[in-house]
Amino acid sequence: MKINVSLQAQAERILQYRFWQNRIQDYLTSLAIILAGVFLVKIFKRIVLYRLKAWAEKTETRIDDLVVAGIEKAVLPIVYLGIFYLAVTYLAISAPARKFTDIAGAALLTLFAIRFSIAALKHSTDLYWRRDEDAVKRQIFNKLFPIIQVIAWSIGVIFLLDNLGFKISSLVAGLGLSGVAIALASQAVLKDVFGYFIILFDRPFEMNDFIVISGSDLMGTIEHVGIRTTRLRSLSGELLVFSNSDLTSSRIKNYKTLRDRRIQFNIGVTYETSLQSLKEIPGIIESIIKGAGNVSFERAHFFSFDASSLTFQVVYHVLSDDYKLYMDIQQKINLGIAGEFERRGIEFSYPTQVVYLKKGAE
């Protein structure tokens, strides 16, 4: 009995022994907090999180997968950080050491928060792309995402410095003045960047769209949309590079939504054509167009008396957006009109001048 009492007293003295301003008992309590916290987290991962993962894999929605991934990659590290911080703050440590602990804790908390925010944004956009197959938006966002990361980290660092007591107002003001100076020095580049955002949000065209720039003979298929330039592949094969500001300030014909083509053309016949033939020509053209297939006839009229021809105006629709099909139909119509006019003896006009000489009285 005396031996047990002696051992207990000796253990009490050891536990009360102070080392670096803390008793051995305090160190053991701090260690117990860490071990207990880690043990509880391990149990949570093995039981609760494991079942949540299994449940999320069985569901069709992806939101629960995002929540589980966020818990595993962001929440659990913050819990570990909180356990360690709680264990350290239980001890009596010097002011510099406590300040270092506070700074390290704030820095790690900011790090985890930024990483979680970026990961959540990335997962959310991935879920969005599963429903929206817009290739231009996906390409633009992938190029824009590094800029978003830089902005997120910048905000996080400024927030951390502000919470640590640093005066960041002068720094922010200096950055603002620097930004104004840079903006003035790079107006052309910024116009292209703003054009990039206009393309992103207004969507005048998308990947693989065929567009024509009004006022020029430049046309092609969209291959790439960049921060400064957009690239088109022309019909003849060369690469056309436009600045984004040029495209957004131009009139663009986009043929993606084309459902049918409205075709209008003129035919001129000579002034020597008889009145009966002039009356028959609209019906002749109508029957030829209707027989071409994949078309909708609209009208054919004796349109005008021109300098060297009697002009007929014809309008019809090709019921397809296929350019090659349109050319095949137009060729078939042209050959049909030429053959029928030849059979009927109707002559096409061409630029001519007729001089009539009147013999005067002798």
C-alpha positions as CSV (number, residue, x, y, z in Angstrom):
1,M,0.0,0.0,0.0
2,K,2.8,2.4,0.9
3,I,4.5,1.5,-2.3
4,N,1.4,2.4,-4.4
5,V,1.0,5.7,-2.5
6,S,4.7,6.5,-3.1
7,L,4.3,5.7,-6.9
8,Q,1.2,7.8,-7.1
9,A,2.9,10.8,-5.4
10,Q,5.9,10.4,-7.6
11,A,3.6,10.4,-10.7
12,E,1.9,13.5,-9.4
13,R,5.2,15.3,-9.0
14,I,6.2,14.3,-12.6
15,L,2.9,15.6,-14.0
16,Q,3.3,18.8,-12.1
17,Y,6.9,19.3,-13.4
18,R,7.1,22.5,-15.5
19,F,9.0,22.5,-18.8
20,W,8.9,25.6,-21.0
21,Q,6.2,27.3,-18.8
22,N,3.9,24.3,-19.0
23,R,3.4,21.2,-16.9
24,I,3.9,17.7,-18.2
25,Q,0.2,17.3,-17.6
26,D,-0.6,20.2,-19.9
27,Y,1.5,18.6,-22.7
28,L,-0.2,15.3,-22.2
29,T,-3.6,17.0,-22.3
30,S,-2.7,18.8,-25.5
31,L,-1.4,15.5,-27.0
32,A,-4.7,13.8,-26.0
33,I,-6.7,16.5,-27.7
34,I,-4.8,15.9,-30.9
35,L,-5.1,12.1,-30.7
36,A,-8.8,12.2,-29.8
37,G,-9.5,14.7,-32.6
38,V,-7.6,12.7,-35.2
39,F,-9.3,9.5,-34.0
40,L,-12.8,11.1,-34.4
41,V,-11.9,12.3,-37.8
42,K,-10.7,8.9,-38.8
43,I,-14.0,7.4,-37.6
44,F,-15.9,10.0,-39.5
45,K,-14.0,9.2,-42.7
46,R,-14.3,5.4,-42.3
47,I,-18.0,5.3,-41.4
48,V,-19.9,8.5,-42.3
49,L,-17.9,9.7,-45.3
50,Y,-17.6,6.2,-46.8
51,R,-21.3,5.8,-46.7
52,L,-21.9,9.3,-48.2
53,K,-19.6,8.4,-51.1
54,A,-21.4,5.1,-51.7
55,W,-24.7,6.9,-51.6
56,A,-23.5,9.7,-53.9
57,E,-22.3,7.2,-56.5
58,K,-25.7,5.6,-56.8
59,T,-27.5,8.9,-57.5
60,E,-27.8,10.4,-60.9
61,T,-27.2,14.0,-59.8
62,R,-23.7,15.3,-59.5
63,I,-24.3,17.9,-56.7
64,D,-23.9,15.3,-54.0
65,D,-20.6,14.2,-55.5
66,L,-19.5,17.8,-55.3
67,V,-20.5,18.1,-51.7
68,V,-18.7,14.9,-50.7
69,A,-15.6,15.9,-52.6
70,G,-15.7,19.3,-50.9
71,I,-16.0,17.7,-47.4
72,E,-13.0,15.4,-48.1
73,K,-10.7,18.0,-49.8
74,A,-11.5,21.2,-47.9
75,V,-13.5,20.6,-44.7
76,L,-11.4,17.8,-43.3
77,P,-8.1,19.7,-43.6
78,I,-9.8,22.6,-41.8
79,V,-10.9,20.3,-39.1
80,Y,-7.4,19.0,-38.7
81,L,-6.1,22.6,-38.5
82,G,-8.7,23.4,-35.8
83,I,-7.7,20.4,-33.7
84,F,-4.1,21.3,-33.8
85,Y,-4.9,25.0,-33.1
86,L,-7.0,24.0,-30.1
87,A,-4.3,21.8,-28.7
88,V,-1.6,24.5,-29.1
89,T,-3.8,27.2,-27.6
90,Y,-4.4,25.0,-24.5
91,L,-0.7,25.4,-23.7
92,A,0.9,28.5,-22.2
93,I,3.3,29.7,-24.9
94,S,5.2,32.9,-25.4
95,A,3.7,35.9,-27.1
96,P,5.9,35.6,-30.2
97,A,5.1,31.9,-30.5
98,R,1.4,32.5,-30.1
99,K,1.5,35.3,-32.7
100,F,3.3,32.9,-35.1
101,T,0.6,30.3,-34.4
102,D,-2.2,32.8,-35.1
103,I,-0.5,33.9,-38.4
104,A,0.1,30.3,-39.5
105,G,-3.5,29.3,-38.6
106,A,-4.9,32.3,-40.5
107,A,-2.7,31.6,-43.5
108,L,-3.7,27.9,-43.7
109,L,-7.4,28.7,-43.2
110,T,-7.2,31.3,-46.1
111,L,-5.4,28.7,-48.2
112,F,-8.0,26.1,-47.6
113,A,-10.9,28.5,-48.2
114,I,-9.4,29.7,-51.5
115,R,-8.7,26.2,-52.7
116,F,-12.3,25.2,-51.8
117,S,-13.8,28.1,-53.6
118,I,-11.8,27.5,-56.8
119,A,-12.6,23.8,-56.7
120,A,-16.3,24.5,-56.1
121,L,-16.3,26.9,-59.1
122,K,-14.5,24.3,-61.3
123,H,-16.8,21.5,-60.3
124,S,-19.9,23.7,-60.9
125,T,-18.8,24.7,-64.3
126,D,-18.0,21.0,-65.1
127,L,-21.6,20.2,-64.2
128,Y,-22.8,23.0,-66.4
129,W,-20.8,21.8,-69.4
130,R,-22.4,18.4,-69.0
131,R,-25.8,20.0,-69.9
132,D,-24.5,22.7,-72.3
133,E,-22.3,21.6,-75.2
134,D,-21.3,25.1,-76.2
135,A,-17.7,24.7,-77.4
136,V,-17.0,28.4,-77.6
137,K,-18.1,29.1,-74.0
138,R,-16.1,26.1,-72.8
139,Q,-13.0,27.2,-74.6
140,I,-13.4,30.8,-73.4
141,F,-13.9,29.7,-69.8
142,N,-10.9,27.4,-69.9
143,K,-8.8,30.3,-71.0
144,L,-10.4,32.6,-68.4
145,F,-10.1,30.2,-65.5
146,P,-6.4,31.0,-64.8
147,I,-7.3,34.7,-64.5
148,I,-10.1,33.9,-62.1
149,Q,-7.6,31.9,-60.0
150,V,-5.2,34.9,-59.9
151,I,-8.1,37.2,-58.8
152,A,-9.2,34.7,-56.1
153,W,-5.7,34.3,-54.7
154,S,-5.2,38.1,-54.8
155,I,-8.4,38.7,-52.9
156,G,-7.4,36.0,-50.4
157,V,-3.9,37.5,-49.8
158,I,-5.3,41.0,-49.3
159,F,-7.9,39.6,-46.9
160,L,-5.2,37.8,-45.0
161,L,-2.9,40.8,-44.8
162,D,-5.8,43.0,-43.6
163,N,-6.7,40.5,-40.8
164,L,-3.1,40.3,-39.7
165,G,-3.1,44.1,-39.1
166,F,-1.2,45.3,-42.2
167,K,-2.4,48.6,-43.7
168,I,-3.2,47.7,-47.2
169,S,-5.1,50.9,-48.2
170,S,-1.9,52.5,-49.6
171,L,-1.1,49.2,-51.4
172,V,-4.6,49.1,-53.0
173,A,-4.4,52.7,-53.9
174,G,-1.0,52.2,-55.6
175,L,-2.3,49.2,-57.4
176,G,-5.3,51.3,-58.6
177,L,-3.0,54.0,-60.0
178,S,-0.8,51.5,-61.6
179,G,-3.9,49.9,-63.2
180,V,-5.0,53.2,-64.6
181,A,-1.6,53.8,-66.1
182,I,-1.4,50.4,-67.6
183,A,-5.0,50.8,-69.0
184,L,-4.1,54.1,-70.7
185,A,-0.9,52.5,-72.2
186,S,-2.7,49.5,-73.6
187,Q,-6.0,50.7,-74.9
188,A,-5.9,48.6,-78.0
189,V,-5.2,45.4,-76.1
190,L,-8.0,46.2,-73.6
191,K,-10.4,46.8,-76.5
192,D,-9.6,43.3,-77.8
193,V,-10.1,41.9,-74.2
194,F,-13.5,43.6,-73.9
195,G,-14.3,42.2,-77.3
196,Y,-13.5,38.8,-75.9
197,F,-16.0,39.2,-73.1
198,I,-18.6,40.5,-75.6
199,I,-18.1,37.3,-77.6
200,L,-18.4,35.3,-74.4
201,F,-21.6,36.8,-73.2
202,D,-23.4,38.0,-76.3
203,R,-22.4,35.0,-78.4
204,P,-22.6,36.5,-82.0
205,F,-21.0,33.2,-83.2
206,E,-19.8,29.9,-81.9
207,M,-17.2,27.3,-82.8
208,N,-17.5,25.8,-86.3
209,D,-20.0,28.6,-87.4
210,F,-19.6,29.9,-90.9
211,I,-19.6,33.7,-90.9
212,V,-19.1,36.5,-93.5
213,I,-17.8,39.9,-92.6
214,S,-20.0,42.5,-94.2
215,G,-18.4,45.1,-96.4
216,S,-15.6,42.7,-97.4
217,D,-15.1,39.4,-99.2
218,L,-13.7,37.8,-96.0
219,M,-15.5,34.7,-94.8
220,G,-14.7,31.4,-93.0
221,T,-15.4,28.9,-90.3
222,I,-14.6,29.8,-86.7
223,E,-11.7,27.7,-85.5
224,H,-10.4,29.5,-82.4
225,V,-11.5,32.3,-80.1
226,G,-8.7,33.8,-78.1
227,I,-8.4,36.7,-75.6
228,R,-7.1,39.0,-78.3
229,T,-7.8,37.4,-81.7
230,T,-10.3,35.1,-83.4
231,R,-9.2,32.8,-86.2
232,L,-11.3,31.7,-89.2
233,R,-10.5,29.0,-91.8
234,S,-11.5,30.4,-95.2
235,L,-13.0,28.4,-98.0
236,S,-9.7,28.5,-99.9
237,G,-7.9,27.0,-96.9
238,E,-5.9,29.9,-95.5
239,L,-6.2,31.1,-91.9
240,L,-7.8,34.5,-91.3
241,V,-6.9,36.2,-88.0
242,F,-9.1,39.1,-86.7
243,S,-8.8,41.1,-83.6
244,N,-11.8,40.7,-81.3
245,S,-12.5,44.5,-81.4
246,D,-12.7,44.4,-85.2
247,L,-15.2,41.5,-85.2
248,T,-17.4,43.0,-82.5
249,S,-17.5,46.4,-84.3
250,S,-18.3,44.8,-87.7
251,R,-21.6,43.5,-89.2
252,I,-21.4,39.7,-89.2
253,K,-23.5,37.3,-91.2
254,N,-23.8,34.0,-89.3
255,Y,-25.0,31.1,-91.4
256,K,-25.4,28.7,-88.5
257,T,-29.1,29.3,-88.0
258,L,-29.8,29.3,-91.7
259,R,-32.8,27.1,-92.5
260,D,-33.3,27.9,-96.2
261,R,-31.7,30.2,-98.7
262,R,-33.7,33.0,-100.5
263,I,-32.4,33.3,-104.0
264,Q,-33.0,36.3,-106.2
265,F,-31.7,36.7,-109.7
266,N,-32.5,38.7,-112.9
267,I,-32.8,37.5,-116.5
268,G,-32.7,39.9,-119.4
269,V,-34.1,39.2,-122.9
270,T,-33.8,41.3,-126.0
271,Y,-36.2,44.1,-127.0
272,E,-37.0,42.1,-130.1
273,T,-38.8,39.5,-128.0
274,S,-42.5,39.2,-128.9
275,L,-45.3,40.3,-126.4
276,Q,-46.6,36.7,-126.3
277,S,-43.2,35.4,-125.3
278,L,-42.9,38.0,-122.6
279,K,-46.2,36.9,-121.1
280,E,-45.1,33.2,-121.2
281,I,-41.6,33.7,-119.6
282,P,-42.8,33.9,-115.9
283,G,-44.7,30.7,-116.3
284,I,-41.8,29.0,-118.0
285,I,-39.4,30.0,-115.2
286,E,-41.9,28.9,-112.5
287,S,-42.3,25.4,-114.0
288,I,-38.6,25.0,-114.3
289,I,-37.9,26.0,-110.7
290,K,-40.7,23.9,-109.3
291,G,-39.2,20.9,-111.1
292,A,-35.8,21.4,-109.6
293,G,-36.7,19.8,-106.3
294,N,-36.0,21.0,-102.7
295,V,-37.2,24.5,-103.6
296,S,-40.1,26.7,-102.9
297,F,-41.1,29.1,-105.7
298,E,-42.0,32.6,-104.7
299,R,-42.4,34.8,-107.8
300,A,-41.2,35.7,-111.3
301,H,-42.1,39.1,-112.9
302,F,-41.4,41.3,-115.8
303,F,-39.4,43.7,-113.7
304,S,-38.1,46.6,-115.8
305,F,-37.1,48.1,-119.1
306,D,-33.3,48.5,-119.0
307,A,-30.9,50.0,-121.5
308,S,-30.3,46.9,-123.5
309,S,-32.7,44.3,-122.1
310,L,-36.2,43.5,-120.8
311,T,-35.5,42.3,-117.3
312,F,-37.3,39.6,-115.3
313,Q,-36.8,39.3,-111.6
314,V,-37.1,35.8,-110.1
315,V,-37.2,34.8,-106.4
316,Y,-37.2,31.2,-104.9
317,H,-36.1,29.4,-101.8
318,V,-33.7,26.5,-101.4
319,L,-35.1,24.3,-98.6
320,S,-31.6,23.5,-97.1
321,D,-28.6,25.3,-95.7
322,D,-26.3,23.2,-97.9
323,Y,-24.3,25.5,-100.1
324,K,-23.4,22.8,-102.6
325,L,-27.0,21.7,-102.9
326,Y,-27.9,25.4,-103.6
327,M,-25.3,25.6,-106.4
328,D,-26.5,22.3,-107.9
329,I,-30.1,23.6,-108.0
330,Q,-29.2,26.9,-109.4
331,Q,-27.2,25.2,-112.2
332,K,-30.1,23.0,-112.9
333,I,-32.4,26.0,-113.1
334,N,-30.0,27.9,-115.3
335,L,-29.6,25.0,-117.8
336,G,-33.4,24.5,-117.9
337,I,-34.1,28.2,-118.7
338,A,-31.3,28.2,-121.3
339,G,-32.7,25.1,-123.0
340,E,-36.3,26.2,-122.9
341,F,-35.5,29.7,-124.3
342,E,-33.4,28.1,-127.1
343,R,-36.3,25.8,-128.0
344,R,-38.7,28.8,-128.1
345,G,-36.3,31.1,-129.9
346,I,-36.1,33.6,-127.0
347,E,-32.8,35.4,-127.0
348,F,-30.9,36.6,-123.9
349,S,-29.8,40.2,-124.0
350,Y,-26.2,41.4,-123.6
351,P,-24.8,44.9,-123.6
352,T,-25.4,46.3,-127.1
353,Q,-26.0,49.6,-128.8
354,V,-28.2,50.0,-131.8
355,V,-27.8,53.0,-134.0
356,Y,-30.7,54.0,-136.2
357,L,-29.8,56.2,-139.3
358,K,-32.6,58.3,-140.8
359,K,-32.1,59.3,-144.3
360,G,-32.9,63.0,-144.7
361,A,-34.8,64.7,-147.5
362,E,-32.7,65.4,-150.6
